[in-house]
């Protein structure tokens, strides 16, 4: 299918070709662009819709050219699908800021969908030639803007979760009572995308109730009722903050938020920002809440005193059992918390008892939501559990994951070469490793040292903490849990280091080969807590589960400990080298 044509004309009051039959009585998709802004829509009465857009001052001032995609085979469903495709890729590219409120509609199937979708790439290329895209489809898909886009197409379950959380929040705001909502999910279930979509939805509702102009199509879709009078007023002039505990992810999301008019003004906060603030929030949304900290040794010595001071100021007296989650709840009336206890990776992370209590409290109030479907790795939903069982030593039977590039390497050098090849082919392919080697090269005097050496193979740890995945040298380095948690790769090459061994039929921690000073912390003297080998091993297993579930298209594995390598070998396909 390549029978489309693109008609262009000025987006002015006199620029619309009103005599065109196709533009007045046929389903089409249109793209309005200005110097820095764009809007994508669909209509069977395009000229009438253009006139409506022109009546909105913001669009009249920011948009200059209209391009209408016409095809004699188009129907309403095909137009919805193409509209959503273009919204997704224009937002993922860096050239334009989208003015759309929603992501379009494409989650449903329709007759001959594959036939219509076969033309999407050709339409993309035609628009690219017209200057609407600066990157290729592959380049856009590999970008953080694309992966964390608030215009991401959600599954039915994700969409329902966003709608239910927002509806519950608006009801609680209207009733004037505090609330807690919890969204749970394993790695790759789309928790961060759900919460970004939710944040944009809440900001869009705020914009409407505070005087923003919109058309009916702007609020068409699964969240339309939330824009109606009676709901939306509850959000007027509310202070909303977005808390991200992880440094690397926080910087990435700040860049994504700057690209969206709705999200640009959102406060992206550390837990420390929340604790130190003299003002409170109406709502705090917390991503990766399992990475919030309890009272324990921190990455910088002065933070221990800050922790004590914040807790004392907020609660009137110091209690060592209070956590950063308690700060957040004290500093806000409403909280939406995204959590996965299986991704806690440090003894200082939020205690498992706190996570369980949080989940139970939300469930009692019917505000607990669970995401189940695996949306990252193409291996499907069973893959994450398979990996978790493998690294904990309870896997009994091998299984195949059709369509997923899973390989087991005896030589890390060969694996790194394969990762380089995939990076040339697909982009966004990187080496990762457990913290089984000290990070010596981070010291200026030792910046030339290779941190990880296995036989003839050697590699440095990541030189950057923030946005390491996209740094120019990352293909030559190994990323740690601190640089990759929360991110996707196309293919991940994972080194399971000598911190995990296999003895007497069990996977065991070798603490002498675990070099994360905060991860291998046995005594929390501040809270008088002692961690056993079994406790630390659980965190290490969580780390490897995270590393081994980053790859969308594939995961390559090398195991250092010989006995563990032989135990795991039957469960993973050998690399064909």
C-alpha positions in Angstrom: 0.0 0.0 0.0 1.6 3.3 -1.2 -1.3 5.1 -2.8 -1.2 8.1 -0.4 -0.5 11.7 -1.2 0.4 14.6 1.0 -1.3 17.9 0.4 0.4 21.0 2.0 -1.0 24.5 2.4 -0.5 27.4 4.8 -2.2 27.2 8.1 -3.9 30.6 7.8 -7.5 31.8 7.7 -7.3 32.0 3.9 -5.0 29.1 3.2 -7.4 26.2 3.4 -8.3 24.6 0.0 -12.0 24.4 0.8 -13.1 23.0 -2.6 -11.3 19.7 -2.2 -13.7 16.8 -1.8 -11.1 14.6 0.1 -10.5 17.4 2.6 -14.2 18.0 3.2 -15.7 14.5 3.3 -13.1 11.8 3.7 -11.1 10.4 6.6 -7.6 11.8 6.6 -4.7 12.4 8.9 -3.1 15.8 9.2 0.1 17.3 10.7 0.2 21.0 11.6 3.7 22.4 12.1 5.4 25.7 13.1 9.0 26.5 13.8 9.2 24.5 16.9 5.7 23.0 17.5 3.5 20.4 15.9 0.0 18.9 16.2 -1.2 15.6 14.7 -4.9 14.8 14.2 -7.4 12.9 12.1 -10.8 13.9 10.8 -13.3 13.1 8.0 -14.0 16.8 7.7 -10.4 18.2 7.6 -11.2 21.7 6.5 -13.8 22.2 9.3 -11.3 20.8 11.8 -8.6 23.1 10.5 -10.9 26.1 11.1 -11.6 24.9 14.6 -7.8 24.6 15.4 -7.3 28.1 13.9 -9.7 29.5 16.5 -7.4 28.4 19.3 -4.9 31.3 19.9 -2.0 29.1 21.0 -2.2 27.0 17.8 -2.9 30.0 15.6 0.3 31.6 16.9 2.6 28.5 16.9 1.6 26.6 13.8 2.2 27.7 10.2 1.9 24.8 7.7 -0.8 22.1 7.3 0.0 18.7 5.7 -2.9 16.4 5.0 -2.2 12.7 4.3 -4.9 11.4 1.9 -5.5 7.8 0.7 -8.6 6.5 -1.1 -8.4 3.4 1.0 -8.4 5.2 4.4 -11.1 4.5 6.9 -11.6 5.8 10.5 -9.6 3.0 12.1 -6.7 3.3 9.7 -6.5 7.0 10.4 -6.6 6.5 14.1 -3.7 4.1 13.8 -1.6 6.4 11.5 -2.4 9.3 13.8 -1.0 7.5 16.8 2.1 6.4 14.9 2.9 9.9 13.9 2.3 11.3 17.4 4.6 8.7 18.8 7.5 9.4 16.4 7.2 13.2 16.2 7.3 13.3 20.0 10.3 10.9 20.0 12.2 13.1 17.6 13.7 16.3 18.9 12.6 18.6 16.2 9.1 19.6 17.4 7.3 19.9 20.7 3.8 18.3 20.4 0.7 20.3 21.4 -1.5 17.2 21.5 -3.2 16.3 24.7 -3.6 12.6 24.0 -1.7 9.9 22.1 -4.5 9.0 19.7 -6.1 5.6 19.6 -4.4 2.4 18.3 -4.7 -0.3 21.0 -7.5 -2.1 19.1 -7.3 -4.4 16.1 -9.3 -3.7 12.9 -9.8 -5.2 9.5 -6.7 -5.3 7.4 -4.5 -3.6 9.9 -1.3 -5.1 8.7 -2.1 -3.8 5.2 -2.5 -0.3 6.4 0.5 -0.4 8.7 2.7 -1.4 5.7 2.5 2.2 4.5 3.6 3.8 7.8 7.3 3.7 7.0 6.8 5.2 3.5 4.6 8.0 5.0 7.3 8.6 7.6 10.0 8.9 4.9 7.9 11.3 2.9 7.4 13.5 5.9 11.1 13.2 6.7 11.9 14.5 3.2 9.6 17.4 3.9 11.6 18.2 7.0 9.3 16.9 9.7 11.8 14.3 11.2 15.5 14.8 11.9 16.2 11.2 12.8 15.5 7.8 11.3 12.9 5.4 12.8 15.7 3.4 14.4 17.4 6.5 15.9 14.1 7.7 17.3 13.2 4.3 18.8 16.6 4.2 20.6 16.1 7.7 22.1 15.1 8.3 25.7 12.5 10.8 24.4 10.8 7.9 22.6 11.1 5.3 25.4 9.8 7.6 28.1 7.3 9.6 26.0 4.0 10.6 27.6 2.5 9.8 24.2 3.5 6.1 24.4 0.7 3.8 23.4 -0.4 1.8 26.5 -1.9 -1.6 26.8 -5.5 -1.9 27.9 -4.4 -2.8 31.4 -2.0 0.2 31.6 -4.7 2.5 30.2 -7.2 1.3 32.8 -4.6 1.7 35.6 -4.0 5.3 34.6 -7.7 6.0 34.4 -8.5 4.3 37.7 -5.6 6.0 39.6 -6.6 9.4 38.3 -10.3 8.9 39.0 -9.5 7.7 42.5 -7.2 10.7 43.1 -9.8 13.2 41.8 -12.5 11.7 44.1 -10.2 11.9 47.1 -9.2 15.4 46.3 -12.8 16.4 46.0 -13.6 14.8 49.3 -10.8 16.5 51.0 -9.3 13.4 52.4 -5.6 12.2 52.1 -4.9 9.2 50.0 -2.3 6.7 49.0 -2.2 4.8 45.7 0.3 2.0 44.9 1.3 0.7 41.5 3.3 -2.5 41.5 5.0 -4.4 38.8 8.0 -6.5 37.9 10.8 -5.3 35.6 9.6 -4.4 32.1 5.9 -4.0 33.0 5.9 -0.3 32.0 5.6 1.3 35.5 7.5 4.4 34.6 5.7 5.0 31.3 2.4 4.6 33.1 3.3 7.2 35.7 4.6 9.6 33.1 1.3 9.3 31.2 -0.6 9.8 34.5 1.4 12.9 35.3 0.7 14.4 31.8 -3.0 13.5 32.2 -3.2 15.3 35.5 -1.3 18.3 34.1 -3.6 18.4 31.1 -6.7 18.4 33.3 -5.2 21.2 35.3 -4.6 23.2 32.1 -8.2 22.9 31.0 -9.7 23.8 34.4 -7.3 26.8 34.6 -8.4 28.2 31.3 -6.7 26.3 28.5 -8.5 26.0 25.2 -9.1 22.6 23.7 -11.2 20.9 21.0 -13.4 17.8 21.6 -10.8 15.6 19.8 -8.2 16.8 22.3 -9.9 15.0 25.2 -11.4 12.1 23.2 -10.4 8.7 24.4 -10.3 6.7 27.6 -9.7 9.6 29.9 -12.3 12.0 28.4 -14.7 11.9 31.4 -12.0 13.1 33.7 -12.0 16.4 31.9 -15.7 17.0 32.5 -16.9 19.6 35.0 -17.4 18.0 38.4 -14.1 16.0 38.2 -11.5 18.4 36.9 -12.1 21.2 39.4 -10.5 19.1 42.1 -7.1 19.6 40.4 -7.2 23.4 40.1 -4.0 25.1 41.4 -2.7 21.9 43.1 1.0 21.6 43.6 2.3 18.3 42.1 5.8 16.9 42.4 7.6 13.9 40.8 10.1 12.2 43.1 12.9 10.1 41.4 15.4 8.5 43.9 17.9 7.5 41.2 20.3 10.1 40.0 20.8 8.7 36.5 17.1 8.3 35.8 16.3 11.7 37.3 18.4 13.5 34.7 17.0 11.5 31.8 13.4 12.2 32.9 14.1 15.9 33.4 15.1 16.1 29.7 11.9 14.3 28.7 9.8 16.6 30.8 11.4 19.7 29.3 10.1 18.5 25.8 6.5 18.4 26.8 4.5 21.7 27.4 2.3 19.9 30.0 5.3 18.5 31.9 7.7 21.3 31.6 6.8 22.9 34.8 6.7 19.7 36.9 9.1 19.7 39.8 11.4 16.7 39.5 12.7 16.1 43.0 15.1 14.0 45.1 13.8 12.6 48.4 16.2 15.1 50.0 14.4 18.0 48.2 11.1 16.9 49.6 12.5 16.5 53.1 14.2 19.9 53.2 11.3 21.9 51.7 9.4 24.4 53.9 6.3 24.0 51.7 4.1 21.0 51.2 2.7 19.3 48.1 -0.9 18.4 47.3 0.4 15.4 45.4 3.7 13.6 45.2 4.2 10.9 42.6 7.2 8.6 43.5 8.9 6.4 40.8 11.0 3.5 41.8 10.0 3.9 45.5 11.9 0.7 46.4 15.1 2.8 46.0 14.1 5.3 48.7 16.4 5.1 51.7 16.1 4.1 55.3 18.4 5.6 58.0 21.7 4.1 57.0 25.2 5.1 55.7 24.7 7.2 52.6 26.8 7.8 49.5 28.2 11.0 51.1 29.0 11.2 54.7 27.2 14.5 55.3 23.9 13.0 54.2 23.7 11.0 57.4 23.5 14.2 59.4 21.0 15.6 56.9 18.8 12.5 57.3 18.8 12.9 61.0 18.0 16.7 60.8 15.2 16.2 58.3 13.5 13.6 60.3 13.8 15.6 63.5 12.4 18.7 61.8 9.4 17.0 60.2 8.4 14.8 63.2 9.6 16.8 66.2 12.0 14.2 67.4 14.4 11.8 65.7 13.2 8.2 65.1 15.7 5.9 63.4 12.9 3.7 62.0 11.5 6.5 59.9 12.5 6.5 56.2 12.4 8.8 53.2 9.0 7.4 52.4 7.8 8.8 55.7 9.2 12.2 54.7 7.2 12.1 51.5 4.0 11.2 53.3 4.5 13.9 55.8 5.2 16.5 53.1 2.1 15.7 50.9 -1.6 15.1 51.2 -1.7 12.5 48.5 0.9 10.0 47.2 1.0 7.8 44.1 3.9 5.3 44.7 5.4 3.0 42.1 7.2 0.1 43.6 8.8 -3.4 43.1 10.4 -5.0 46.1 12.2 -7.4 43.8 14.3 -4.4 42.5 15.7 -3.4 45.9 19.5 -3.7 45.5 21.0 -2.2 48.7 20.6 -2.9 52.4 19.9 0.9 52.8 16.9 0.7 50.4 13.4 0.8 51.7 12.9 -2.2 54.1 10.8 -5.0 52.8 8.4 -4.6 55.8 7.8 -1.0 54.8 7.0 -2.1 51.2 4.6 -4.8 52.4 2.9 -2.4 54.8 2.5 0.2 52.0 1.0 -2.3 49.6 -1.5 -3.6 52.3 -2.6 -0.1 53.2 -3.3 0.8 49.6 -5.2 -2.5 49.0 -7.4 -1.8 52.0 -8.5 1.5 50.5 -8.9 -0.2 47.0 -6.0 1.9 45.7 -3.5 -0.9 44.9 -2.9 -1.6 41.2 -0.8 -4.4 39.6 0.9 -4.4 36.2 1.6 -8.0 35.1 2.3 -8.0 31.3 6.0 -8.1 30.3 6.4 -5.2 27.8 10.2 -4.8 27.6 11.8 -8.1 26.6 10.4 -9.9 23.5 10.8 -13.2 25.3 7.5 -12.5 27.1 6.2 -12.6 30.6 7.8 -15.9 31.8 11.3 -14.7 31.0 11.7 -12.5 34.2 10.7 -15.3 36.5 12.9 -17.7 34.6 15.9 -15.4 35.1 15.1 -14.9 38.8 14.9 -18.7 39.3 18.2 -19.1 37.4 20.2 -16.6 39.5 18.7 -18.0 42.7 19.6 -21.6 41.8 16.1 -23.1 41.7 15.7 -23.5 38.0 15.0 -27.2 37.0 14.0 -27.3 33.4 15.3 -25.3 30.4 12.9 -23.6 28.1 13.0 -21.8 24.8 12.0 -18.2 24.3 11.2 -18.0 20.6 12.1 -14.9 18.8 14.5 -13.7 21.6 18.2 -13.6 21.1 19.5 -15.4 24.2 23.1 -16.6 24.2 25.5 -18.2 26.6 29.2 -17.3 26.1 32.3 -19.0 27.5 34.5 -16.1 26.4 33.7 -12.5 27.5 35.8 -11.1 24.7 33.7 -12.8 22.1 30.6 -11.7 23.8 31.8 -8.0 23.8 32.6 -8.3 20.1 29.0 -9.6 19.5 27.6 -6.7 21.5 29.7 -4.3 19.3 28.2 -5.9 16.2 24.6 -5.5 17.6 25.3 -1.9 18.5 26.3 -1.2 14.9 23.2 -3.0 13.6 20.5 -2.0 16.2 22.1 0.6 18.4 21.7 0.7 22.2 23.6 -2.5 22.9 25.9 -2.5 26.0 28.0 -4.6 28.4 26.8 -4.8 32.0 28.3 -6.5 35.1 27.6 -7.2 38.7 29.7 -5.3 41.2 32.3 -8.1 41.5 35.2 -5.8 40.9 36.2 -2.6 42.6 35.7 0.6 40.7 39.3 1.8 40.7 39.2 3.9 37.5 36.8 6.4 39.1 39.8 7.9 40.9 41.6 10.5 38.8 45.0 8.9 39.5 43.8 5.5 38.3 41.6 6.6 35.3 43.7 4.4 33.0 43.2 1.2 34.9 40.9 -1.6 33.5 38.6 -2.4 36.4 37.4 -5.8 35.2 39.9 -8.4 34.1 38.8 -12.0 33.1 41.7 -13.9 31.5 42.7 -11.9 28.4 39.6 -9.8 28.6 39.5 -6.4 30.3 37.2 -3.5 30.5 36.6 -0.4 32.6 33.5 0.4 34.6 31.2 3.2 33.4 32.9 6.6 33.6 29.6 8.5 33.9 26.8 8.0 36.3 24.3 10.3 34.6 22.9 9.1 31.2 25.7 6.6 30.8 23.8 4.5 28.2 23.9 7.4 25.8 27.5 8.5 26.4 30.0 8.2 23.5 32.3 5.7 25.3 29.7 3.5 26.9 30.1 0.7 24.2 33.7 0.4 25.5 32.7 0.2 29.2 30.6 -2.0 31.5 27.6 -0.5 33.1 26.6 -1.2 36.7 23.2 -1.4 38.4 23.5 2.3 39.2 23.6 3.3 35.6 21.1 0.9 34.0 18.2 0.4 36.4 15.1 1.9 34.8 16.6 1.9 31.3 16.1 -0.3 28.2 18.7 -1.8 25.9 18.3 -3.5 22.6 20.8 -6.2 23.5 22.5 -6.6 26.9 25.8 -8.5 27.4 25.8 -9.4 31.1 28.8 -10.6 33.1 27.8 -12.6 36.2 30.9 -12.1 38.3 32.5 -14.2 41.0 30.3 -12.6 43.6 27.9 -15.5 42.9 29.2 -19.1 43.1 27.8 -22.6 42.9 28.6 -25.0 45.7 27.0 -28.2 47.0 24.0 -27.8 44.7 23.3 -24.1 45.7 24.0 -20.7 44.3 25.9 -18.8 47.1 27.2 -15.4 47.7 31.0 -15.0 47.8 31.2 -11.8 49.8 34.9 -11.5 49.3 34.2 -10.8 45.6 31.4 -8.3 46.1 32.9 -4.9 46.0 30.0 -2.5 46.4 30.8 -0.8 49.7 27.2 0.1 50.3 25.8 -3.2 48.9 28.1 -5.3 51.1 27.3 -3.4 54.3 26.7 -6.0 57.0 26.0 -3.7 59.9 23.7 -0.8 59.9 25.0 0.6 63.2 22.7 3.6 62.9 19.7 1.3 63.3 21.4 -1.6 65.1 20.6 -4.0 62.3 22.9 -6.8 61.1 22.6 -8.3 57.6 23.5 -12.0 56.9 25.0 -13.5 53.8 21.5 -14.6 52.8 20.2 -11.0 53.1 23.1 -9.7 51.0 22.7 -12.5 48.5 19.0 -11.5 48.0 20.1 -8.0 46.9 22.8 -9.4 44.6 20.2 -11.8 43.0 17.9 -8.8 42.5 20.8 -6.9 40.8 21.4 -9.7 38.3 17.7 -10.0 37.7 17.6 -6.4 36.8 20.7 -6.6 34.6 19.5 -9.7 32.8 16.1 -8.1 32.0 17.3 -4.9 30.3 17.6 -6.3 26.7 14.5 -5.8 24.6 15.7 -8.1 21.7 18.3 -10.2 23.4 20.6 -11.0 26.4 24.1 -12.4 26.2 25.5 -14.0 29.3 29.0 -14.9 30.5 29.5 -16.5 34.0 32.9 -16.2 35.7 32.6 -18.9 38.4 33.3 -22.2 36.6 30.9 -24.2 38.7 28.0 -21.7 38.4 28.8 -21.5 34.6 28.3 -25.3 34.3 25.1 -25.2 36.4 23.6 -22.5 34.2 24.8 -23.8 30.9 21.9 -26.2 30.2 19.4 -23.4 30.7 20.7 -21.0 28.0 21.4 -21.6 24.3 25.1 -21.7 23.5 26.5 -18.8 21.4 27.3 -19.9 17.8 30.8 -18.5 17.4 
